[in-house]
Amino acid sequence: MSTLAALKNHQVRLAKRPVGSPTRDNWSFTTEDVAEPGEGGVLVKTLALSLDPAMRGWMNEGKSYIPPVGIDEVMRAGGVGKVIASKNDKFAVGDLVSAGLGVQEYMLIPSDQVKRSGMFKIDSRAGSMTQWMNVLGMPGMTGYFGLMDVGLPKPGETVVVSGAAGAVGQTVGQLAKIKGCRVVGIAGGRAKCDWVVNELGFDACIDYKAGNVKAGLKEHCPKGVDIYFDNVGGEILDDVLARIGRGARIIICGAISQYNNTTAVQGPKNYLSLLVNRARMEGIVVFDYADRYHLAVAEMAGYLKDGRMKSKEDIVGGGVNAFPEALTKLFTGENFGKLVLQVAEG
């Protein structure tokens, strides 16, 4: 283990809670020695980290579905890494694993934290490393269980998904098509809209940056919206609520348009449409389905293999030092596909 003693772990910690958009000033950059794992523990070298809109919520003080990141704590992040030292029978040196690694170059996981970290071995036959952070990872699981368990799609129904070119949105739209639905995406910019139609097979896509979302919904959803998978909140949620049909299901996954607000989050003005249409709105938190992830992974790995599903990742280099700037791409719409920060070569 003498080689471990020479390693240094560079980390990104939350220095102060952001007001509005996070900047580099919200983070501190620390360096620690890399320690040897104790009995039952594992040491993982981080290869890549998943950057997700939910991270913005984790920085805020207050009650949520998961405790906030504490001041001076390493920023929470899921990722993929390689086991470089192990005293755990379930993991061997050289194994590729997915786990809650945090924004750091190495993660020492004690025996009592292995299960809590969500660590599992990656099957490279099912998908690439970055696909395990996208369609086969947390975004894919969110899309799968949000659509299938909350949305309950039926063939012939019209599904609308916002953030259609993002990590969750791309999975939702493709899965809905596979299940026999008509799919209309909402995305920002002509390039993203063209991609989800021409490459992913959506029936249509509305460019919210070009203007009138209401008109686009009227054109592409003439019989109304049966399922809406909401990743953005705000005005777009209101526009869709005005077009829902009887018995519609609205899945609340996120509200990326609201995350950096310095004022209170605005609720939907058109919520009475739920009453008129006997519709329902329900939230999805992916961790509730952890015991069934393997079933969704098996199904979607099959779709990746036979070409019915694609997985696009936007990979940013620069290691953990590039984290603050890379994260902001999520909130400006700069990312095209699932945003991944590469930390080290595999």
N, C-alpha and C positions, 0 to 999 in steps of 0.2 A: 504493500500500500504506500510505499515511499513516494511513488509518482503523484499520488493524490495531494500530498503535502505541498507540492509546488504549484498547484492550481489555485487560481483566484476566481471568486464568484462575483461578477458585476451584477448589481441589482438596481431596480427602479422602485422607489418607495413613494407613497403618497405624503407629501410635505404639508399641504393645506388643501382644504376642500374648495373646488372651483365654484365661482359665481359666474354663470354663463358658460361659455366655451372654455374647456381646459386648455392651459398653455404650459409651456416648459417650466414655468415658475411653480406649478403645482406639484412638481416632482423633485425628489432628491436622488442622487446617484451615489451608491455606496459600494464598497468592496469588502468582501470577507474571505477568509481562508476556507478551502473546501475540506470538509471533515469526512472521516471514514464512517460508514453506516454501522450501527450497533446490531445486536442480534435481532433478526427478523426485519431489518431495515434495508433500504435500497437507495443508491445514489444514481440520479438520472442527469445526463447531459442534455440540456434543452437544444433541440434542433430548430423548431419553429413554434410560434405562438399564434393562437386564434385571437383576432381583434374583433370584438362584437359590440353592437350598440348598448347592450346591457351593462357594459363596463361603466358607462356614464352614470347610471343609477347607483352602481356599487360605490361610487365616490361620495354620494350624498349621505349626510346624517339622517337618521329617521328609520322608522319601521318599514320593512319590506319583506319580500319572500325569502331574503337571505340577509344576514347581518352586513352592514357596510364595512368597507375596508377601513381599518383604523389608521389614524395618523401615525406615520413612521413605519407602517407595515409594508411589506413587499406587495405591489399591486397584484390583485387576483387575475389570473388568466389561465385558460386551458391551453394545452399544447401537446406536442409530440416530441419525444426524446429517446435517447438510447441509454440503456442501463450500462453503467461503467463500473459499478461495484455492487455486490449483492450478498446479503446474508439471509435471504428469504428464498425458501425452496420453490416458490411459484415463479420467480423471476431470475433469469440467468444473464450474465454479462453478455452484451450484444443484442439483447432483446429490444425491439422497438416497442414503445409503450405510449399510450395516451393517458394523460392525468392532469390534474390541476397543478401546474408547475409554477405559476407566478411569473412575473416579468423579471427573470434572472437567468443566468447561464447554467446554473446547476441547482438541482433540488434534492436535498437530503430528506428522505421520507422515513421517519421512524416506524417501527412495527405497528404501533397503535394508530398510525395515521394512513397506512396503506389503503385500507378500505375507504376511509373518508375522502382521500384524494381522488377516488374514482379510477384508480390506475388499472389498466388492462392491457394485455398484449395485442398489438396490431397484426392483423393477418394481411400481409402485403399482396396476397392473391386476390383479396376482395377489392382492393383499391389502393391508390398511391397514398403517400404520406399526407399530401395536402387534401386529398379527397376524404381522408379520415378526420379532417377538421371542417369539412363542408357537408356534402351529402351524407356521408357515413358518420359524421360527428354531431356536435350539439345543434348546429343549425338545421341539419337534415332531420334529426330527431324531433326538433321543435315543429318543423313543417309537417312531418309525417303524422305525429299524434295530434297536432292542432287540427289538421284537415280531417283525418280519419276518425278520431274519437270525439272531437267537438263539432266539426263541420258535418260529419256524416253524409258524404257526397253520394248522390245517386246519378246513374247515367242520364245524360241529357240535361242536367242542371247547369246553370250559368254560375261560374266561379270568378270572382274578381279578386286580384291580389295586388296590394301596393308594395312598393319596394321590390318590383318584380325581377329586377336584375341582380338583386342582392343575394346573400347566402340563403336565407330562409325562403325568400320569394321564388327563386329559381326552382327549388325543390317542390314547393307547393304547386306551382303551375304545371310542372311536368307530371307530377303524381296525379293531379286532377285530370289531365289529359289521358293518362293511362287508365284511369277509372271511368273514362267515357264522358267527361264533362266538357262543356264549352268554356274556354278560359280567356279572360281579358285581363291583361296586366296594366299596371300604372307604373311608369318609370320616368326618370329625368333625363331628357335628351334623346335626339333621334337615333344615335348609335345604339343606345341601350334598348330602345323600343324595337329597332330593326333586329337586334340580336335575339330578343326573346321570341319574336315571331318567326324569323327565318331559321334560327338555330335550335331553339327549344320547342318550337311547334305551337306556341300560343296562337289562338285564333285572332287576336288583336292586341294592341298595346296603346295606351293613351299617354302622350307626353305631357306631364303636368307643367313642365317648364315652358311649353308652347302656349299655355293659356287655359282654355275652357275645359276643365275636367267634366263639368256637368253635361256639356254638349257631347263629349266623347262617350260618356256613359249612356246617354240617350240613344246615340247612334249604334253603339256596339252591344247594348243590353236592352233591346226594345221591349222585351217581355219581363224586364226586371232582373234583379240580382238575387240568386238563391243562397249563395255563400259568399261572404266577404272576409278575406284574411287580411287583417289590418296590421301593418308594420309601421305606420307613420302618424296616425292620429290627426288632430287638427282639422282644417277645412276639408281635406279629402274624405275623412270619415263622415263628416256632415253631408258631403255631396253624395256619397254612396248610400247613406241612410235614406236620402230622399228618393232612391231608386229601388229599394229592396222590395221583393215580392212577399206574398203571404207565406208564413212559416219559415222565413229566412233565418239563417244562422250567421252571426257576426263573431269572428274569432279575434279577440284582442291579444295580439302577441307583443306589440310594442308601439311606441309613439315617438319615433325618432325626430319628428318635427318639433317636439316639445321639450326634449331633454335638456337643451341649453337655455331654456327660458329663464329670465331673471324675475318673472312674475309668475303667479300661480298658473298651473296647467289648466287650460280651458276644457271643460267637458263638452260633449256634443249638444248642439242646439236642437238638432232634429231627432232627439231621442224618442219623442212621442210616436214616431214612425214604427217603433217596436210594438207599441200598443195597437195601432191601427192594423198592422200586418201580422199580429200574433207571432212576432219574431222574438228571437232571444240573442243576447250578447253575453259572451262568456270569455274569461281569460284563460290563457294557457301558460303554464310554467313547466318547462321541460323536465325538471328534476322529479316531478310527480310520476314519471313513467319509466324511471331508471330500471326497474325490474323487467321491462319489456324491450329495452333498447336492442337486445340481440335479435329479436324477431324482426324489427324494422330494418336493422342492418342487413340481415340475410335477404330480405325482400328487395331492398334497394340496390344491394350489391349485384343481384341478379339483373336488375334493370340497367345498371352501368355496363355489365358484361355483354348484354345482348343489344346495347345501343339505344334502348328506349329512353335512357336518361343520361344527361350530360352534367358535368361538374366543372364550373369555371372558377378559378381562383386568381386573385390579384395579389401577387407576392411582392412584398417590399423588403429590400435588403437593408443593411446597416446595423444589424444586431440590436441589443436592448437600448443602446444609446439613441436609436432612431424612433423609439416607441412614442414619445409625445407627439411628434409631427405625423407619424403614421396613423395614430388614433384619430386625429382630426379629420382625416380623409372620409371617415364614416359619416361625419355630420355636414360635410360640404358636398357630398355626393360624388367625390372624386374617384372613389373605388369603383371598379367594374368587376363584379363577382365577389366571391368570399375573400375578405381581407386577411392576409396572412403575413406575419413578420418573421422573416428568416433570421435565425439567431446564429446557427452554425451549419456547416456542411455535414451531411450524413455520413 
